[in-house]
């Protein structure tokens, strides 16, 4: 999986890394048990500080997407706990995105199509 960072984005780099890994897990691009690059390797590849990658990995571990240990590094969890609901912050982020889409003239049907494609 290739992680791409938008240096002009207002979203911090560690969150961009986190978000792309979550999307990779959701899409199946990252399989259960799959080994992720080491913190140093990913930081070197992207030309960023190791602490930035470490912060992203720690967040993913806290959220239950990754498991880490000294011997094997970071791996995608075999079983990701399904909460069955969205967090309040995710719900608010979705509302913000939908509001911007509505103001931009995006039709409800197009949003529904995007959601359906994302769930395939």
Secondary structure, 3 states (H helix, E strand, C coil): CCCCCCCCCCCCHHHHHHHHHHHHHHHCCCCCCCECCCHHHHHHHHCCCHHHHHHHHHHHHHCCCEEEECCCEEEECCCCCCCCCCCHHHHHHHHHHHHHHHHCCCCHHHHHHHHHHHCC
